[in-house]
Amino acid sequence: MTVVQCSGGTYVDEATGETMTPGTLRSYVNISSSEFTATVTPLTEIAARLVDYYDLTPDDYAQISENVAYSFGLKDVDISTVVPLDLNVDYMDGTERGNYGLVLAALSQLQNDYEAGTTADEVIEELYYDMANNGLFTTDRVRDYYFEALENMFYNPRIDPYLGSDEDLDIFFNGVVLAPFASQVEYVDADHPDSNNFEALTVIEAFEKSTFDIVGTNLSMKMDVTLGGEPCGIYNLQAFADTNEDSKKSIMYASCPAQPVGEADLVISDNGRIEDTTTMTVVAPGSWDFSSVSSVNKSAKSVVATAEKAIGTSYVYGYVQAQAPAIDSSVSSAHTYYSDDLEVFNVAGVTVNLVDENSAVIATVVTNSEGYYEFSDVPEATKVSVIVKAEIKKTRTTADVGPEYEFSIRDNTSSTTPRKLYQLVSPQFTTLAEPGSDNSHDFLAKVGFNNDGDLISDDQRESAPFAILRTMKSAADALEKINANISMPVLNVYWSGKNIGASGDKAIGQIGTSHYSASGLMPGLYILGKADSDTDEFDQGVIGHELGHYLQDKLSYSDSPGGDHGDNAFKDASLAYGEGYGTAIGGLLSGSQYYCDVSGSQQTDGFWLWDLKNKNLDSTVIGFYSESSIVTLMYGIGTLPGKGISEFFDAVTKIKTGMHSATIYPFLNYYLEANPDVSNDVTELMAEHNIKTSNPFGIMPAGTAADPAISAEANKGKADVGADDLEKLYINLTLAEVSEPASGESAAILTPNSPTFCINRNLPGANAQNGLGMERRFTFTSNYTGRMLVGAENKLGHPMSEQTTYFSLRDEDGENAIFWNYNGPDTDKYYAAADVVGGKKYSLKLQSSNPETILNGSQCGFKVELARPAI
């Protein structure tokens, strides 16, 4: 390979028509004769820089340049020898040369889209910075800018006349969409049921199958996973489950063959490139204490030494209270920390330990509703200390009888395993003998701010964990009234004075926003706490909202895509329901119709965010896609005369049992079935919020007028046509009767007449992976028992990118099917396979996670295809 370097000269910029001088550009060419063609462009320079940056050899250039070409929509084009057309004078004609010229024009448009003064060299630097050492993009950040530049060319009078036919452009654009991202594995975790710490587990048991959680970005069902050199099965690739986080992480599961005692490498590769190698320690069954090694947190508990109970005549008692700032309604609900205004509340239901001088537990009690604790029969003349733990829990003495839960407030920025549990600790003291002794020790957890709202220190913010627990205990008490035998999985709530609204490393407080995380090494609630930025520990509505997500995940069902959300936004029905429900149930459980959130310097920028009874009056977006509508509708139903949280939560939990998505529709269906006496009231509330049906699948009554706010005309944006099917929540698929193909033959198509659908991102708030039109739902009844393939394609018949398309399948019993990777014939059409049962009904959901792949914000003609493979 020979490097060709060019500098100097001039060129006419396609986007502006200006004559410019290019910087230095390079290419590598395989010269085998005295006559050769060498093309030097920004794309070849990107490939050359990747060779330099990753210290690769010139021989690696061929593979890198092939992937660079693929990333920009030029699959199988040799960018170092093909001569591009000049779109200053030539028309894009769908050939390799025409497509190459289109890419260069798009890069010119991209430079023009950036701020004034941006040079071509800076654009090249920006692009290559986001590429891996194999020439593929690592994130969709810069590629989204490239997509936008492609769209903006249609509105550039210099480029638009040379863009060629719509058919050629669709084919080219689809090539860009199908270009894979470079996958990045963040960690691998061996999924063992007895593990209970906070780090990725790398120990497995011998002689039996092992399963692994693989977490990263741009994962693919077409990745190869091996353990000890033997292939593993991949299943259920899905987006990472964090509410309120627009996370691009995904989680994939692998099932691997049994290994002998020793070590085995788990190797993950993509497109022939090894992404991650993790060495697993393989131990004999029963020979390892999995609760003592680094692993996933499933039921983390603090371990404290227990002393043999001593008997005496003394007793220790006291009250546990905490401070909370008052709400300054004159500043629109900001906090005020003036000492005379501080609220002092009783810390009820928390664990209190009496420990000896060696920290061994002598006795444990729980504070009552007044915050009072008392230890009797305490030994006299003994050095002891009282510890108040930031946890509330109840355990059962008889199976399935009584409530069972454990909520703990921990510091996600601590370095301990498990993360440090917040607590109040009294100074050590010597007990006095009765009668006449006074062993009273009261606690007052301080708020940690001075009268002006300035932070004294994070260490002095003692009351924050107990304020969070106050809201959670109120919720737990309400849930116990609904179900005296309620069982809720262990929940850790992570709060720190370092928790700030920046996304990044949660171990240093970069939690993005307060949210619930259902997945990962440290699942739980994450609560903001950074002073003078955003503190949520005293915002009961925020705590209740995030707790609502946990309850939905554990006791009901959630298929919300998560991500950003807000007022006047058109969101996916599951997102609108999940966020609206969370706020509504937070208000119902805390007994407050107001959702308060404070922020800013000295916490003075807060506001009464929502009057939950009138939230939607200030919103112009009303309907099943509106979080605001769902909040007000559900809170209104939860406060109907003669009804309450019991009837409300009963309808919420029933959603767990059906095949439908978690949207407002099944909630209304279950609520009205159980409470027909208030149907008129519910129907009136529905009408106020543009909710037209209580059918669990959102099927509208005959003759229902279409919603003009989401019509094709309203959502077409820059596209020629808009989506005319956004109000149709489910599309029914009719399966043809087909025989099982013979071994090695192509799969038999089950849906030859599959209805087409649109994907749209033009409505406000819909231009994200959780927007209305970015998820599509389907129903079908299986007509055989066996394996079924699933795929999706666009109007040209080209497959949708499997790196940006997720499928999930749920049966009529509420069970989620397992999707396995498919490695048979037609892998260009199908990549996922699931086992189905004849006669059973299913709902299938397609999520398109990258809206920028939809040219001009709206495209129709997509369809889902089901097929029966050879077995």
N, C-alpha and C positions, 0 to 999 in steps of 0.2 A: 504493500500500500504506500502510495506517495502523497505527501501533503501538497495541496495547491493553495496558494495564498494570493489574494487580490486586494489591492488598495488603490485609492485614487479614483479618478473618473467621475462621471455624474450619471444620475438617473432621474426620470420624471416620476414623482410620487403619485401613485394612483388616486389617493384620497384627496389630495389638495391641488395637484397639477404643478406643484413647485418643482424646480430643478434642484436636486440635492446631491451632496457628496457622501457616498457611503463610507462607513468605517472599514476596518480590515475584516475580511471574510475569508474563511478557509473551508476546504473540503478534502477528503481523502479519496484517491482514485487508484484503481488497480490498472496500472499501465503495462500492457503486454505488447504494444507495437508503437511505431513512431507516430501513428495517427490515433488520436483519442479525443473523446469529448469529456470535458470537466465542467460541471455546473456548480457555481458558488453562490449561495443564497443565505438569508438568515437561518433557514432550517439546517443547512449543512454546518453553519457556524455553531448552532446550538449543539449539534452532535459532536463537533470538534471540542467544544468547551467541556462537554461531559467526559470525553476521553481524558482531557487535561485534569479536570477537577478530581476525578476518581482514580487518577494515576493508572489508567488503563493503557493497553497497547494499541497501536494503529490497526492491528488485526481485529480488535473488538469493535472498530468503527462501523463495520458493515451491519452487525446486528443492532447496534445502537441507532444508526441512521434509519434502519428499517422500522424500528419502533417509534422514532421521532416522526417519521412520515405517517405511520398508522395513527398516532395521537392527533395529528392535524387533518385526518381524513384522507390520507393518500396511501392506503394499504396496498402493498406490493408495488409501489412506485419507487424506483431508484432515484432518489433526490439528488444524487451526485452526478448523474449522467443525463437524465431527462431534461430537456430545455423547456422551461415554462412559457406559456403564452403571455404576452404583454397586454394586460387589460386596459392599458391606455388606448390601444388601437385594435385589439383582437377581441372577439366574442368568446366567452366561456362556452365550450362545446361538448362537455361531458367526457372528453378524452383525458388521458393522463396529463398531457401538456395543459389542457384547459383547466383541470382541477388544480394543478400546481400553480398556475397563474392566479386562480381564485384565492388560494391560500395566501399568496404574497400580497394580493390586494387587501385581504382581510387583516394582515399584519400591518399594512399601511393605515388601514382604518383604525386599528387598535391604537397605533401611535397617535393618530389624530384624536381619538377618544380620551386619551390621557390628558393631564394638565398641560397647558401651553409650555413649550420649550422642551418637552420630552424628546429625546433622540432615539433613533433606531437602535443604537447600541444598548440603550437603557431598556428598551422593550425586549431585546434578545436576552439581556441579563435577567429580567423579571421572569421570562418564560423558562429559561433553563434552571433557574433557582428552584422552581417547583417540579423538577423532573428527577426521577431516580436514575441510578447508574445504568439502567437498561434502556433509557430513553422514553419511558412512560411517565405521564403525570402522576404525582403522588397525592394531590388533592384536586378538588374541583374549583378552587379559588380562581386561579389564573385561567383555567380552561373556560370558566364561566364568562370571563372578560372576552375571550376569543369568540364564544358563542354570541355574545352581545355585539361584537364587531361584525360578525357575519350578518346579523339582523340589521345593523345600522347601515350596511352597504346598500340595502334596498332604498334608503332615504338619502343616499349621497348621489346627487345628480351627475357626478363625474363617473361613478362606478355602475350605478343601476342599469344604464343602457347596455352594458357589456356582460350582464350576468347570465344570459342564456335562458334556456327553457326551465319551467317549473319542475318538470320531470327530472332533468339532469341535476338541478339543485337539490331536490328531495333525495336523490340517490347519494349525492355527495354528503349532504348533511347527515344522512343515516350512517354513513361511514364514520363520521366524527363521533356520533352517538355510540357506536359499537366499539370504538377504541377503548381497550381496558385501561383502568388505572393500575399503577403499581401498588400491589397490596403491601400492607405493613402490619406485622403482628406485634402487638403490644405485650401480651403475656399469654402463657398457656397454663391452665390449671387442671390438675387431676381431680376429678369429681368423686370424692369419697364421702359417704354419708356421715362418718364420724369426725370429720375435720371441723375445727371450730376457731381457727385464728384468722389472720388478716392478710396472708400473703399467698402467692401462687404455690400450690402443692406440687411437689416433684417426686412424690413417693407413691408407688402403686403396689398392689398385691399380685403375686405370681399365680399362674395356672388358671386365670379367669380373665374374661374380657375387661378392658378398662375404657372408661369414657373420659373425655377431656373437653373443657371449655376453651375455645380459642377466641381471643378478643383482639380486635385491631381495626384498621380502616381498609376499605376497598377489598374486603374478603370476597371470595367467589366459591360457588359450589363446584367449580371446575378445578379447584386447587387439588394438589396431591398431598396426602398425609400418610406417612408410614411410621410404624413403631417397630424398632428392631429390624428394619428392612422389609417388613410385611405391610401390605396396604391396609389402610383403615377406611371405614365408611364415613362419609360426611353427611350431616343432616341438619335441617332447621336453621339455615342462615337467617338472621333477623336483625333489625336495627336495635341498638342498645337502648334499654328501657329507662330513660331519665325524663321525668316530667320537666317542663319549662326549659329544657336544654336542647338547642338545635344541634345535637351531637351527630357527627358523621361516623361514630364508632359502630361496629356491628359485632355480633357474637355468633359463632358457629360451633357446632358440636361434632366431635369425632368419636367413633366407636372402633376400638382397636383390638386385635387378637391377643390372646394370652401369651405371656412371656415367662421364661424361666427366671429363677432367682439370679440377681446380678444387676446389670445396668442395660438400659435400652434407650437409644436415641429416638425422640419424636421429631421427625423432620417434616417441615411444611414448605412446599414449593409451589410456585405459580408461574406458568409459562416457561417451565424449565429453570426458573431462577429460585434458588433456595432462599426462603424468607426468614426461617427461624429453625434453629436446632436446639432442643431442650433435652438434656440427659435425665432420664427417669431412673430413680433407684427402685429396683424391683425386690420386694421383701416377701418372705414366706407368709402365707395367710395366718393372721392372728398373732404375728410376731412383733407388731409395731403399734405404738400408741399414737393413733392419728390425731388425737386431740392435742398432742404436744408438739406437732410440727407445723411449719408454715402451711397454711391452707385457707380455704374460703371460710368466711365468717358465716356460720349457719345458726349458732345459738350461743354467742359469746357470753361468758359469765366470769365475773371476777372470782378468783380463788383466794379465800382468806382462811388462815389457820383457825381451828375451833378448839377452845380450851374445854376441859371437863368442867361442867357447871359447878361453881362453888355456892354454898348456902351460907347466908348470914342474916343479920337483923336490920341491915341498912337498906335504904332504897335511894335511887337517883331519878330525878324527874325534871321536867321543864317544858317550855313552849318553843316551837320552831316557827318563826315568822320571817317574812321577807318584804323588802321595799319594791315598789313599782312607781314609775313616774305617772303623774296625772296627765290628762289630755287637755291641752290649751285650745279650746274651741275658738278663741279669738284669732288664732293663727292656723285655722283650718285643720285642727286635730294634731298639731305638733305636740311633742312631749314637753312638759315643764318639770324641772327637777328641784324647784324651790322646796326647801325642807318642810315648810308648813303645808305644802300641797301633796307631798308624797303619800301614796297609799301604802298601808301596811296590811298584808294579807297572811292568813294562816296557811302554813305548808302542811297540807293534809295528805295522808296515805303513803308517805315516804318511809323507807327503811331507816331505822336507827339502830346502830350497834353500840354496845358497851364493850370496850376492849381493855385488856390488862396492859401492863407496861411493856410486854413483848408483842403487842398488837394481836394477841389471840382473842377471839370473840368469846366473851362471857355470856352474853344474852343478846337477843334481837327482838325488837318490837316495831310496830308501825304507828305513826302519829294518827290521832283521831281528827275529826272535822275541825277541832279548835287548834290543831297543830300541837296537841299535848302528847307527850310520851312519858312513860314511867317504867322503871325497872325495880322490881321488888326482890327481896331475899338476896340483896347484894352483900358480899362479904365486907366486914368492917376493916378499917385501917389498911385498905388496899389501894395501890396506885391504879387509877383507871382513867379512861378518856371516852368521850362520847363522839360518835361519828354519824353524821346525817348524810345519807347517800341520795344522790339525785336519781332515784329510780322509784317506780311504783310497780308492784307486781302482785299477782295472786296465783296460788298453786292449788291443785286439787289433791285431796286425800282419798277420794273415790273416783275411779275412772268414769269420765264423761259426766260427772256431777259437779256443778259449781263453775264459776268463771276461771279462766286461765289466760294470763298474759304477763308480759314483762316489758316495760318501756324504760329505757335508760338514756340519760343525757351524757354524751361523751365529747371529748376534745379531739376532733379529727386532726389537729396539728401536733398532737403529742406523739412521742416516739415509742410509747409502750405498746405491748401486745397482750391483751386487747387495748384499744385506745383508752386513755385515762378517763375514769368515771368521775364526774364532778362530785364534790362532797364538802361538808362543813365539819371541821374538827375542833373540839374544845381543847384547851390546855389540859395537860395531865394534872389530876388532883387526887388527894387521898380521901377515901370515904370515911365518914364519921359514923359513930354508932348511934342507933336509936335508943331511947326516945330523945327528942330535943335536937337532933342533928339536922342541918340544912344542906342537903346535897342537890340543891336546885341549880340547874345550868340551862339558861335560856339562850336561844340563838336568834339573831336578827341579821339576815343576809342583806348586806348593803347594796345599793344600786350602783355605786362606783362612779358617779358623776357629781360635780359640785352644783351649787344653786344656779349657775349660769348655763349648765348643760355641758360644761367642759369635762372631758374624761380625766379622772384622777389616775387610774391605771386599770388595765385589763384584769389584773389580779384581784382588784377590789370589786369587780362586777359579780359579786357572789350571788345575787338574786336572779340573774338571768336564767340559769338552768331550772330553777324552781318555778319561775314564771312560765317557762315552756311546759313544765310538768303540770302546772295548774290547769292549763287548757286541756292537756291530754287526760287528766283525771276526770275533768268534767265530761269529756267524751266517753271515757271508759264507764263512768257511772251511768250515763244515758244508755249505752249499749247493753249494760247488764240488766237494765229495766226491760229492754226489749227481749233479751234472751239471757235467762239466769245461768245458763250453761255455756255461755259464749266462750269460744277458744280462739285466741289471736296469736299468731306466731311472734317470736321475739322481735322487737323493733329497737334499733339504736337510732338515737337522734344526735346528729353531730352539729355542735355549735362551738364557735370560738370567736373571740374578739378580733381574730385575724381574718375571719370569713368575709370575703369581699366580692363584689359583683364583677369579677373578671374570671373568665374561663381559663382553666389550666390545671395545675397540680393541686388537688384537693388537700394534700398533706401539708401544704403551706397556706391554705385558706382560699385558694382560687376556685370557688365553687360555682361561679357564674351567677346564680341567683338561688333563692330558697327553692328547694325542689325535693322530690322523692325519687330515689334511684332504686329500681327493682333488681338490678343486675350488678355484676362486678364483685370485686373482692370485699368491698365494704358497702353492702346495700343498706339503705335506711333513709331517714330524712336529713337534709342538709339545710341549716338555717343561717342566714346572714347575721353578722354581728359587728362589722367594722364601724366604729364610732366616727361620726362626722361624714359618713358615707351612706350606709343603710343598715339599720339595726332592726331585726324582726322579732327579737325574743319577747317583746311585750305586745306584739301585734297579734291578738288572738285570732283574727280572721285569717291571717297568713298561716299560722300554725295549724288551725283547723282545716284549712284548704289542703295543705300538704298531707296531713293525717288522713284526709278523705281519700287521697290517691292511694295511700297504703291500704286502707280498708277496701277500696275497690279492687286492688290487685289481689289481696289475700282472701277476701270474703265474697267477692262478686266476680266480675270479669272486666278486663280492660284490653282494648286493642287500639288505644290512642297512639298516633305516631309521635306524640310529644312535640317539643319545639316551641318556637315563639308564638305568642297569641296576644290578642288585645281587642280593644273596642273597634267597631266599624270594620271588622275583618271577616271575610268569607272563608270559613275553615271547614276541614273535613268533619263529617257528622260525629265521628268518634272523638275527635279532639274537642269540638264544641261541647259535647256532652260531658266528657271527662273533666274539663276545666270548669264548666258551669256547675256540674254536680259537686265538685270539690269545694267551691265557694259556698254553694247553698248548704251542704251538709256541715261545713265548718261553722256557719252561722247558726244552724239548728242545734248542733252539739254544744256550742258555747253559749247559746241563749241570747245572741246579739244579732240584730238585723243590720248592723253596720259593719263594714269591712274597712278597717283602719290600717294604714301603712305609713310609717314615718321614715324620713331619710334626710340627708343633707347635713350641713354644718350645725352642730349642737342639736341635731334631730329636729330642726325647726321647719323643714320643708315637707312635713307630712300632710296628709289630706284624708278626708272622709272619702275613700275611693268609691264606695258603693253603699247606697241605701238598698239593701237586697230586695225590698218590696217594690222599689221603683227604679231599679237599675236601668231597665231598657228604655225608659222615657227619654233618656239623653242620647240614645243610639239611633242611627238611621238604618242600621242593619238589623233586620229581624227575620228570624226563621230558624230552621233546624241546623243551619250552618253558623249561627251566631251564638257565641259564648254568653253575650249579654242577655239574649232571650232565654237561654237555658237557665241562667242564674235566677232570673226573676220568676220564671214559670215554676221551677222546681222549689224555690223557697216559698212561693205562694202556695203550692200544693202541700208542702210540709207544715204550713201554719193554718190550714183550713180549719174552721170551727169544728170541734169534736174529733179532729184527727191530729196526728203529730208525727214525731220521729219514728215511732214503731211502724206505722203503716208505710211511711216513706221508705224506711230502710228495708222493709220486707220486699218491696217492689225492686229495690236496687239489687238485693242479693239473688232474686229469682233470675236475673239476667245471666247468672252463671250456668243455668241449665239448658239454654237453647242454642241454636246454631247461628243466630243473628249476631251482628256486631253490637257493641255497647253504644247505643245511640239513645236519643230521647224517645224514640218510637217504642221499643220494647218496655222501657220504664213506664210509659203511659199505658201500654197494653196491660201490664201486670197490675198496675195501681188501680185502674178502672175495673178490672175483673174482680178485685178483692174489695173495692169500695164503690159499688154502683150508686150508693145513696148520695154521693157528691159528684156524680157525673156532670150535672149541669154546671157546677162551679168550675170543674176542671176544663170542660169544653169552653167556657167563657174565657178562662185564662189562656187556653191554647189559641183562641181566636185573636186575643190581644197581641200575641207574639208570633203570628203567622205560621203556626203549627197546624197543619190541615188534616192530620190523620193520627190515629192511635194504633194503626196496623203495625205490628212489630217489624215488618219489612219496609215500612214507609210507603205502602201502596195507597195511592190517593183514591178517594171515592170517585165514581164515574161523574164526569162533567165538571171536575174541579178545575178552576182557571189556573193557567200556568203562572209561575212567579216571574213578574217582569224584571225583577232585580238580578236574576241569574239567567236571563234569556240569552240566546245566541247573539242577538244584537248588542246586548249589554256587555258581553264578555269577549267579543271577537278581537278587540284591540287592534293591532296592526295586521292581523291575519285577514284573509279574504272571507273566511267563514268563522263562526263561533261555535261553541258547544251548545247543542240544543237538548242535552240529556242530563244536565246536572241535578235536576230535581228527581231523577229516577235513581233511587238508592241501590236497587238490585236489578241485575239483568239475568233472566232465566235462560239456561242452556239446556237444550233438548238433545239427548244422547241417541245416536243411531245404534242399531243392533249390528255389531261387528264380531267376527270370530277372532280368536287369538292368533296372531301371525305365527308362521313357522319360524323356527330358530334362525337368526341372522337376517330376517326380512325387516323391512321398514315397518314402523308402528302403524296400526290401523286408526285412521282419524275417526273420533267419536262425535265431533262437532263440525260436520262439513258445512252447515248453514249457521255457524256462530254469528250472532248479531254483532255489529260493529259498535264502537263507542268512541267518545272524544276524551281528550285530556286537555285541560285548560288551566292557565295560570295568570290570566289577565285581570281578574277581579281583585280589588284591594285586599291585601292579606293572603291572597291565594297564590302568590308567586313564591311559594316555598313548598317544601316537601310535605307539609301538613295542610295545604290549602284545599279548598273545595275543587274537586276535579282531578286531584293528584292521586286519589285512591279510588279504585272501582271494585264493586262487589258483584258476585254472581251466585246463582243457586242452581243446583242440579240434583237429580236422583240417579244414583248409580244403577246400571242395569246388569252388572255382573260383579263377582267377587274376585279381587286380584289386584294387580298393580296398575296404576294409572299415571300417565305422563301429563305434564302441563307446560305450556309455553304461551308466549304472546308475541304478536307481530304488528307492524304498522301497516299503513294503507298500501305500501309497495310489496307487502309480503315478506319484509325483512324482519328478523327477530329483534325484539327489544333487548337492550343490553342487560345481561344477567347480573352485572355488577351494580346496576341502578334500579333493578326490579326485584321486589320481594313478593313471594307468595305465602299465604297462610290458608289452612284448610280446617274447617270446624264441622263436626257432624251434629245431627239433630239432638244428641244427648249432651251437647256442650263440651265434647272432648276434642282437643286439638290434635290433628293428625301429624305424623312425623313425615317431613319431606326429606328424601334421600337424594344424593346426587345420582345422575343417570349417565351411564357410560356406554350405552348400546348404540345402534344405528341412529342416525338423525340427531346427533348431539348438537348440530347447528340450530335445531328447532326447539329441542327440549333439554332442559338441564335438571329438572326436579321430578321426582317420582314419589307417589304415596300409595299406600294400600287402602282400598275401598271395599265396602261390603254391599252386595247386591240388594236393592230395595231400600237402601238407607239414603236419607236426604243430607246434603252437604251445602255449606256456603264457602265460597272461595273468594279470597281478597287479594287484589293486586295493588301493591304500593310502588309508585314511581318516585324514587328518592331524590332525583335530580331534575327539577323543573326546567332548568336552562336547556335541557335537551329538546324541548318542544319549540320548534321554530316559530317565531312571531307570537309565541304565547298561546297558540291554539292549533290543535291538529285533531282531525277526526279520521275514521277509518281503521282504528286499532281493533284488534279482536283477540280473544283468548281461544286457544286451541287445546282440547283434551284428546288424548290418544291412548290406545291400548298396545303395549309393547309385547314383543315376543319374550317368553319366559324360558 
